[in-house]
């Protein structure tokens, strides 16, 4: 497997992405099938992901998580 795309971008395996998100390999495959995380097949059962797509999703999830925390806080709550 080539670890980079033709334009020089790093390509990551399912397991590497799962570790970065703290989820199972199965979850990453599900996200790929649901098109929540853009990826491509490198064989009949092997998914690969561009590092930039992984970081984009991670940033989106962090923003969503931050917004949820801010929303759950009571006004005037400084904790």
C-alpha positions as CSV (number, residue, x, y, z in Angstrom):
1,X,0.0,0.0,0.0
2,X,1.3,3.4,-0.9
3,X,1.1,5.7,2.2
4,X,0.6,8.8,0.1
5,X,-1.7,9.9,-2.7
6,X,-0.4,11.0,-6.1
7,X,-0.5,14.6,-4.9
8,X,1.5,13.8,-1.8
9,X,-1.2,13.6,0.8
10,X,-0.8,11.1,3.6
11,X,-3.2,8.1,3.5
12,X,-4.4,6.5,6.8
13,X,-5.7,3.0,7.6
14,X,-8.9,2.2,9.4
15,X,-7.0,1.3,12.5
16,X,-5.0,4.5,12.5
17,X,-8.1,6.6,12.2
18,X,-9.9,4.6,14.9
19,X,-7.0,5.3,17.3
20,X,-7.1,9.0,16.5
21,X,-10.8,9.2,17.2
22,X,-10.8,6.8,20.2
23,X,-13.4,4.5,18.6
24,X,-13.3,1.0,17.1
25,X,-12.3,0.0,13.6
26,X,-15.8,-1.1,13.0
27,X,-17.1,2.5,13.8
28,X,-14.7,4.0,11.3
29,X,-15.9,1.5,8.6
30,X,-19.5,2.4,9.4
31,X,-18.7,6.2,9.1
32,X,-17.2,5.5,5.7
33,X,-20.2,3.5,4.5
34,X,-22.5,6.3,5.8
35,X,-20.2,8.9,4.1
36,X,-19.7,10.6,7.4
37,X,-16.0,10.2,6.8
38,X,-14.8,10.3,3.2
39,X,-12.7,7.4,2.2
40,X,-11.9,5.0,-0.6
41,X,-11.5,1.3,-1.1
42,X,-8.0,-0.2,-1.6
43,X,-9.3,-3.6,-2.3
44,X,-12.6,-5.4,-1.7
45,X,-12.6,-4.8,2.1
46,X,-9.9,-2.3,2.8
47,X,-10.7,1.3,3.5
48,X,-8.2,4.2,3.3
49,X,-8.6,7.8,4.3
50,X,-6.9,11.1,3.4
51,X,-5.3,12.7,6.5
52,X,-7.0,16.0,5.6
53,X,-10.5,14.4,5.6
54,X,-9.8,12.9,9.0
55,X,-8.6,16.2,10.4
56,X,-11.6,18.0,8.9
57,X,-14.0,15.6,10.6
58,X,-12.1,15.8,13.9
59,X,-12.3,19.6,13.9
60,X,-16.1,19.4,13.1
61,X,-16.7,17.0,16.0
62,X,-14.6,19.2,18.4
63,X,-16.7,22.3,17.4
64,X,-19.9,20.3,17.9
65,X,-18.7,19.0,21.3
66,X,-17.6,22.5,22.4
67,X,-21.0,24.0,21.4
68,X,-22.8,21.2,23.3
69,X,-20.8,21.9,26.4
70,X,-21.4,25.7,26.1
71,X,-25.1,25.0,25.6
72,X,-25.4,22.8,28.6
73,X,-23.8,25.3,30.9
74,X,-26.1,27.5,33.0
75,X,-25.8,31.3,32.5
76,X,-23.5,32.6,35.1
77,X,-21.9,29.2,35.7
78,X,-18.1,29.7,35.8
79,X,-17.2,26.1,36.3
